[in-house]
Amino acid sequence: MRNRSIDASRFAVIALSIILQALVAWLIIYLVNKTFFIAQIITTAMGIILLLSIVNRNQPAVYKIPWVILFLLAPVVGLMVYVTFGNVKLTKRQKKKFRRIFDENHDGYYNQEKVLKALEADGGKGLGMVKYLRSATSLPVFSNSGVTYFPTGEKFYENLKAELSRAEKYIFMEYFIVQEGVMWDGIFEILQQKIKDNVQVYFMYDDVGSMSKVSPKFDKQLQHYGLHAVKFNKFYPVVSISHNNRDHRKITVVDGKVGFVSGGNIADEYINEAQPYGIWRDNSVKVSGQAVDTLVRLFIQLYNMTAAKDLVESEFVVAEHEVVSDGFVFPFGDDPSPITYDHISESVYLDIINQSKHYLYIATPYFIVDTNITDALKRAARRGVDVRLIIPEIPDKKIIYIMTKSNLPGLIASGVKVYKFKDGFIHSKTILSDGDVGVVGTVNFDFRSFVHHFECAVWMYKNSALNDIYADFSILFSEESEEVGYNQSKLKWYESLIKSVFNLFAPLM
């Protein structure tokens, strides 16, 4: 087991170096402006131009307001901050690699005309969302695939190991966090045996997400054992908001036949071998059938942006799948700007909220959203929908928890029922409506997931797994959570002060 204090120290040193770089850059601009009057005019003019550019962006107002306020209060300071953190760009090579995987139209191969006609004949609320997702992601919807739901990290872990042990050709694994311990040891033992059996193992983890968890040479160590291991968006200690654009996806694919999408990462707290925040509750789904093809593409999409050698889709997509007729399944990915300016996951959540008629259940570890989401939930409750939201009782990040709690009084006053997961931390990212539509994946109800991260999820419509999700929510409400009253939801005075400061810049964080 690695010395975690060393890893934490490395993280602290890098964070300090970035802060120092920012301070030096700001000091230089400040001194130049103070010494040379013409420089001040130029800087102010640049600030005004950037302000106009931000105001005219095709983005919701909530993402513009923090920049606008900063520029209006202090144009020079606003320019300094924007130059340091606000100018996000991808290289042409990165964009080309990212988009290449979806350039080819697969509608004929996946019988999309037939599937869409079946959705239309159903007359339900699935057709509109499928049309949107197809347009936003260039991905197909499936009527020949199955989904298995796992309500806890422990059940996911055991099934994951079983499927990894069956691998014959290749394994894809993509996670935000990996940390050595019981969970990793169990997986790594299987991966080493599979490599001896000539199975190709491709392993990708996010560099920032895992920075305080593993050695900076962890990818090299894995390569030594024969894994095709890469860090996603390798971290360089220079000031840039691109450090925000992390790979928050959690995907495993085995031989192109089965795939997992999980809320949990690879670390001991996700299977309750460690409990830094009490009992940890997480969930995941296993996808079988042709829908696994999408998980193959999502993995290759980001792997090729990072690795020196590109993977070729045709070598990993399976020609023949087991056919499972079980409703409709749509795995999808979500990406930060400038790759896409659509907030895809937020749009999916809003569609489900707005179309709910009877009940709407949501589990999320964080709830830091704009009024689009909160107003939609309030409207749903006011029109008679049984709206329930589950959040943790024990926070993993105290300031983020204060931001989450700040949204509760207004929701409760409007009729939304809020529950806290007792004695621990619920990390599931799940939404279920009326028993016929739901989503399980990596997408939190916060700006980081909606705006900054690479995410993934599985949208399900009239799939039998929704019954298992409903049963899990029933247990959560009746046995594992307690309802929060209006008075209990109010912030203390110091929490209100913290919320007021951080709320201003929450969309940029």
C-alpha positions in Angstrom: 0.0 0.0 0.0 1.3 3.4 -0.9 2.1 6.1 1.6 -1.0 8.4 1.1 0.6 11.3 3.0 3.3 11.4 0.3 0.7 11.5 -2.5 -1.3 14.2 -0.6 1.9 16.2 -0.2 2.5 16.0 -3.9 -1.0 17.3 -4.6 -0.4 20.2 -2.1 2.9 21.1 -3.7 1.4 21.2 -7.2 -1.6 23.2 -6.0 0.8 25.7 -4.4 2.9 26.0 -7.5 -0.2 26.9 -9.6 -1.3 29.5 -7.0 2.2 31.1 -7.1 2.2 31.2 -10.9 -1.1 32.9 -10.9 0.1 35.5 -8.3 3.2 36.2 -10.2 1.3 36.7 -13.5 -1.2 39.0 -11.8 1.6 40.9 -10.1 3.4 41.5 -13.4 0.2 42.8 -15.0 -0.6 45.0 -12.0 2.9 46.5 -11.9 2.9 47.1 -15.7 -0.5 48.9 -15.5 0.6 50.9 -12.5 3.9 52.1 -14.2 2.6 52.7 -17.7 -0.6 54.6 -18.3 -0.9 53.3 -21.9 -0.8 49.7 -20.6 -3.7 50.5 -18.3 -5.7 51.7 -21.2 -4.9 48.7 -23.3 -5.7 46.3 -20.4 -9.0 48.0 -19.8 -9.9 47.9 -23.5 -9.0 44.2 -23.6 -11.2 43.6 -20.5 -14.2 45.3 -22.2 -13.7 43.3 -25.4 -13.6 40.1 -23.4 -16.6 41.2 -21.4 -18.6 41.7 -24.6 -17.4 38.4 -25.9 -18.6 36.6 -22.7 -22.0 38.4 -22.8 -22.6 37.3 -26.4 -21.6 33.7 -25.8 -24.3 31.0 -26.5 -24.5 30.0 -22.9 -27.1 30.3 -20.1 -26.9 33.6 -18.1 -25.8 31.7 -14.9 -22.4 30.9 -16.5 -21.9 34.5 -17.7 -22.9 36.4 -14.6 -19.8 35.6 -12.5 -17.5 36.9 -15.2 -19.7 39.9 -15.9 -19.7 41.0 -12.2 -15.9 40.5 -12.0 -15.3 42.6 -15.1 -17.7 45.4 -14.0 -16.2 45.6 -10.5 -12.6 45.4 -11.5 -11.8 45.2 -15.3 -8.1 44.7 -14.8 -8.5 42.0 -12.1 -11.1 40.4 -14.3 -8.7 40.3 -17.2 -6.0 38.8 -15.0 -8.4 36.0 -13.8 -9.7 35.3 -17.2 -6.3 35.0 -18.8 -5.2 32.7 -16.0 -8.3 30.5 -15.7 -10.9 31.3 -18.3 -9.5 30.6 -21.8 -10.1 27.0 -22.6 -9.0 25.5 -25.9 -8.5 22.1 -27.5 -5.9 21.5 -30.2 -7.2 20.7 -33.7 -5.6 17.2 -33.2 -7.6 16.6 -30.0 -10.9 17.7 -31.6 -10.2 15.6 -34.7 -9.5 12.5 -32.6 -12.5 13.1 -30.4 -15.0 13.5 -33.3 -13.5 10.8 -35.6 -15.2 8.0 -33.7 -18.7 9.4 -34.5 -18.1 10.7 -38.0 -19.6 7.6 -39.6 -23.4 7.3 -39.6 -24.5 4.0 -38.1 -28.3 4.4 -38.5 -28.5 1.6 -41.1 -26.4 -0.8 -39.1 -28.4 -0.3 -36.0 -31.9 -0.2 -37.7 -32.6 3.2 -36.3 -35.6 3.8 -38.5 -37.3 0.6 -37.1 -36.4 1.4 -33.5 -37.7 5.0 -33.8 -41.0 3.7 -35.3 -41.3 1.3 -32.3 -40.8 4.2 -30.0 -43.3 6.4 -31.8 -45.9 3.5 -31.8 -45.4 3.2 -28.1 -46.8 6.7 -27.7 -44.8 7.4 -24.6 -42.4 10.1 -23.5 -39.3 8.4 -24.8 -39.3 9.5 -28.4 -38.5 13.2 -27.9 -35.5 12.5 -25.7 -34.2 9.9 -28.0 -34.3 12.3 -30.9 -32.5 14.9 -28.9 -29.8 12.5 -27.7 -29.3 11.2 -31.3 -28.8 14.7 -32.5 -26.5 15.8 -29.6 -24.3 12.7 -29.4 -24.6 11.0 -32.9 -25.2 7.8 -31.0 -28.0 5.2 -31.5 -30.8 3.9 -29.3 -31.2 0.2 -28.8 -34.3 -2.1 -28.5 -32.3 -5.3 -28.4 -30.2 -4.9 -25.2 -30.5 -5.6 -21.5 -29.5 -3.8 -18.3 -28.7 -5.3 -14.9 -28.9 -3.0 -11.9 -26.5 -3.2 -8.9 -27.6 -1.1 -5.9 -24.3 -1.3 -4.0 -20.6 -1.1 -4.8 -20.1 -4.5 -3.2 -22.5 -6.2 -5.6 -21.0 -4.3 -8.6 -17.4 -5.3 -7.5 -18.2 -9.0 -7.3 -20.0 -9.0 -10.7 -17.2 -7.0 -12.2 -14.6 -9.5 -11.1 -16.7 -12.3 -12.5 -17.0 -10.7 -15.9 -13.3 -9.7 -16.0 -12.4 -13.4 -15.3 -14.4 -14.4 -18.4 -12.4 -12.1 -20.7 -11.0 -13.8 -23.8 -9.9 -11.0 -26.1 -9.7 -7.6 -24.4 -10.7 -5.4 -21.5 -11.4 -1.7 -21.4 -11.3 0.1 -18.0 -11.8 3.9 -17.6 -12.1 5.5 -14.1 -11.8 8.9 -12.5 -10.1 7.5 -9.4 -7.9 4.5 -8.9 -6.3 3.8 -5.5 -4.3 0.8 -4.4 -6.1 -1.3 -1.7 -8.4 -4.3 -1.4 -10.6 -3.4 -4.4 -7.7 -2.6 -6.7 -5.8 -5.7 -5.6 -8.7 -8.0 -6.5 -9.0 -6.4 -9.9 -5.3 -6.3 -10.6 -4.8 -9.9 -9.8 -7.4 -10.8 -12.4 -5.9 -8.4 -15.0 -2.4 -9.9 -14.5 -3.8 -13.4 -15.2 -5.7 -12.2 -18.2 -2.5 -10.7 -19.7 -0.8 -14.1 -19.3 -3.8 -15.5 -21.2 -3.0 -13.0 -24.1 -6.0 -10.8 -23.3 -5.3 -7.1 -24.1 -6.0 -4.8 -21.2 -6.5 -1.1 -21.8 -6.6 1.0 -18.6 -7.2 4.7 -18.4 -7.5 6.9 -15.3 -7.8 10.6 -14.7 -4.6 12.2 -13.7 -6.1 14.8 -11.4 -8.7 12.5 -9.9 -6.1 10.0 -9.0 -3.3 12.4 -8.1 -3.5 12.0 -4.4 -4.2 8.3 -4.6 -1.4 6.7 -6.7 2.2 7.3 -7.6 2.9 9.8 -10.5 4.5 6.8 -12.3 1.5 4.5 -11.7 0.8 4.4 -15.5 4.4 3.3 -16.1 4.2 0.7 -13.4 1.1 -0.8 -15.0 2.8 -0.7 -18.4 5.6 -2.8 -16.9 3.0 -5.5 -16.1 1.7 -5.4 -19.7 -1.3 -3.1 -19.4 -1.9 -0.5 -22.0 -2.2 2.2 -19.3 -2.6 5.9 -19.8 -3.4 9.0 -17.8 -6.2 11.1 -19.2 -5.4 14.8 -19.6 -2.0 14.6 -18.0 -1.7 17.3 -15.4 1.0 19.9 -15.9 1.5 22.4 -13.0 0.6 25.5 -15.0 -2.4 27.7 -14.6 -5.3 26.7 -16.7 -9.0 26.0 -16.3 -8.5 22.9 -18.5 -7.6 21.2 -15.3 -11.4 21.3 -14.7 -12.1 19.2 -17.8 -11.6 15.8 -16.1 -12.6 12.4 -17.3 -15.3 11.6 -14.7 -16.6 8.5 -16.7 -16.5 5.1 -15.1 -16.6 2.4 -17.8 -15.6 -1.2 -18.1 -16.0 -3.3 -21.3 -15.2 -7.0 -21.6 -14.8 -8.4 -25.1 -17.4 -6.0 -26.4 -20.1 -8.3 -25.0 -20.8 -6.8 -21.6 -20.1 -3.3 -20.2 -20.5 -1.5 -16.9 -21.3 2.1 -16.1 -20.8 2.9 -12.5 -21.1 5.8 -10.1 -18.2 4.3 -8.2 -14.5 4.4 -8.8 -11.8 1.9 -7.9 -10.9 2.5 -4.2 -11.8 0.8 -0.9 -14.5 3.3 0.2 -16.6 2.4 -2.8 -17.0 -1.2 -1.5 -17.0 -0.2 2.2 -13.6 -1.7 2.9 -12.7 1.8 4.1 -15.3 4.2 5.6 -14.0 7.7 5.8 -17.5 9.1 5.5 -19.5 6.3 7.1 -21.5 3.8 5.1 -20.9 4.3 1.3 -23.8 3.7 -1.0 -23.2 3.6 -4.8 -24.8 2.0 -7.8 -24.1 0.8 -11.3 -25.5 -1.0 -14.3 -24.3 -3.8 -16.5 -25.2 -3.5 -20.2 -25.5 -6.5 -22.5 -26.4 -6.8 -26.1 -25.7 -4.4 -28.9 -25.8 -1.3 -26.7 -22.3 -2.3 -25.5 -21.0 -1.0 -28.8 -21.6 2.5 -27.5 -19.5 1.9 -24.4 -16.7 0.7 -26.7 -16.9 3.9 -28.7 -17.0 6.1 -25.6 -13.9 4.5 -24.2 -12.0 4.7 -27.6 -13.1 8.3 -27.9 -11.1 9.5 -24.9 -8.4 6.9 -25.0 -7.4 8.0 -28.5 -7.2 11.6 -27.3 -4.6 10.5 -24.7 -2.7 7.5 -26.0 0.2 7.6 -28.5 -1.4 4.8 -30.6 -5.0 5.0 -31.7 -7.5 2.1 -31.2 -9.5 1.2 -34.3 -13.2 0.8 -33.5 -13.8 -2.1 -35.9 -11.3 -4.3 -34.0 -13.3 -4.1 -30.8 -17.0 -3.9 -31.8 -18.6 -7.3 -31.8 -20.5 -8.4 -34.9 -22.9 -10.7 -33.2 -24.6 -10.0 -29.9 -27.0 -11.8 -27.7 -30.4 -10.2 -28.4 -32.4 -9.1 -25.4 -35.8 -7.5 -26.1 -36.2 -5.4 -23.0 -37.5 -1.9 -23.6 -35.1 0.8 -24.9 -31.6 1.5 -23.8 -29.4 4.6 -24.7 -25.9 4.8 -23.3 -24.5 8.3 -23.9 -21.6 10.5 -23.2 -21.4 14.2 -22.2 -18.5 16.5 -22.9 -17.3 20.0 -21.9 -17.1 22.9 -24.2 -15.6 23.6 -26.7 -16.2 20.0 -27.7 -20.0 20.5 -27.3 -21.9 23.5 -26.1 -24.9 21.4 -25.3 -25.4 20.6 -21.6 -26.5 17.1 -22.6 -26.9 15.5 -19.2 -28.7 18.5 -17.7 -31.1 18.4 -20.7 -31.8 14.7 -20.1 -32.5 15.4 -16.4 -34.8 18.4 -17.2 -36.8 16.4 -19.7 -37.4 13.6 -17.2 -38.4 16.2 -14.5 -40.7 18.1 -16.8 -42.5 15.0 -18.1 -43.0 13.4 -14.7 -46.7 12.8 -13.9 -46.8 10.6 -10.8 -43.5 10.3 -9.0 -39.9 11.4 -9.5 -37.0 10.0 -7.4 -33.4 11.4 -7.4 -30.3 10.3 -5.6 -27.2 12.5 -5.8 -24.2 13.2 -3.6 -24.1 16.9 -4.6 -26.9 19.3 -5.5 -25.4 22.6 -6.8 -27.5 23.7 -9.8 -29.0 26.8 -11.4 -32.7 27.7 -11.3 -33.4 25.6 -14.4 -33.3 22.5 -12.2 -34.7 23.8 -9.0 -37.6 25.6 -10.7 -38.4 22.4 -12.7 -38.5 20.3 -9.4 -40.7 22.9 -7.7 -43.1 23.0 -10.6 -43.3 19.2 -10.6 -44.1 19.1 -6.9 -46.7 21.8 -7.3 -48.5 19.9 -10.1 -48.9 16.9 -7.8 -45.8 14.8 -8.6 -44.3 13.0 -5.7 -40.8 14.5 -5.9 -38.1 13.0 -3.6 -34.5 13.9 -3.4 -31.8 11.8 -1.4 -28.5 13.4 -0.4 -25.8 12.3 2.1 -26.0 12.8 5.8 -22.2 12.8 6.1 -20.4 15.1 3.6 -17.2 14.3 1.9 -16.6 18.0 1.1 -18.0 20.4 3.7 -18.2 23.6 1.5 -19.9 21.6 -1.3 -22.3 20.2 1.3 -23.2 23.7 2.4 -23.9 24.7 -1.2 -26.1 21.6 -1.5 -28.0 22.4 1.7 -28.6 25.9 0.6 -31.1 24.7 -2.1 -33.2 22.6 0.3 -35.4 25.1 2.0 -36.9 26.4 -1.2 -37.5 22.9 -2.5 -39.1 21.7 0.7 -41.3 24.8 0.9 -42.6 23.9 -2.7 -43.5 20.3 -1.7 -40.3 18.4 -2.6 -39.5 15.7 0.0 -35.8 15.7 0.9 -34.1 12.7 2.6 -30.7 12.2 4.1 -29.0 8.9 3.7 -28.4 7.8 7.3 -25.0 7.2 8.8 -23.0 7.7 5.6 -22.5 9.0 2.1 -24.7 8.2 -0.9 -22.7 8.6 -4.1 -25.3 7.2 -6.5 -26.3 9.4 -9.4 -29.8 8.1 -10.3 -33.1 9.6 -11.5 -36.3 7.6 -11.9 -39.7 8.8 -13.1 -43.1 7.0 -13.2 -41.6 3.6 -13.4 -40.9 3.9 -17.1 -37.8 6.1 -17.6 -34.6 6.5 -15.6 -30.9 7.2 -15.8 -27.9 5.7 -14.0 -24.4 6.9 -14.5 -21.7 9.3 -13.5 -23.5 12.6 -13.7 -24.0 14.5 -10.5 -26.5 17.3 -10.1 -23.7 20.0 -10.1 -21.9 22.4 -12.4 -18.8 20.2 -12.6 -20.8 17.3 -14.2 -23.1 19.5 -16.3 -20.4 21.8 -17.6 -16.8 20.9 -17.0 -16.4 17.1 -17.0 -16.5 14.2 -19.5 -19.4 12.1 -18.2 -21.5 9.1 -19.2 -24.8 7.5 -18.3 -27.3 4.9 -19.4 -30.9 6.2 -20.2 -33.5 3.5 -20.0 -37.1 3.5 -21.1 -39.6 0.7 -20.2 -36.6 -1.5 -19.3 -37.0 -4.1 -16.6 -34.0 -2.7 -14.7 -36.2 0.2 -13.7 -38.2 -2.1 -11.5 -35.0 -2.9 -9.6 -34.2 0.8 -9.3 -37.6 1.4 -7.9 -37.2 -1.4 -5.3 -33.8 0.1 -4.3 -35.4 3.6 -3.9 -38.1 2.0 -1.7 -35.5 0.6 0.6 -33.6 3.9 0.7 -36.8 5.8 1.7 -38.2 3.4 4.2 -35.1 2.0 5.9 -31.9 3.8 5.0 -32.9 7.5 5.0 -34.7 10.1 7.1 -36.8 12.9 5.8 -35.5 16.4 6.4 -38.0 19.0 7.8 -38.0 22.7 6.7 -36.5 24.0 9.9 -33.7 21.3 9.7 -32.8 22.4 6.2 -32.0 26.0 7.1 -28.4 27.1 7.1 -26.6 28.5 10.1 -25.5 32.1 9.9 -21.9 31.2 9.0 -23.0 28.6 6.4 -25.1 31.4 4.8 -22.0 33.6 4.6 -19.9 30.8 3.0 -22.7 30.0 0.6 -23.1 33.7 -0.4 -19.4 33.9 -1.3 -19.0 30.6 -3.1 -22.4 30.8 -4.9 -21.2 33.7 -7.0 -18.5 31.6 -8.7 -20.0 28.1 -8.4 -20.6 27.9 -12.2 -16.9 28.4 -12.9 -15.6 25.9 -10.4 
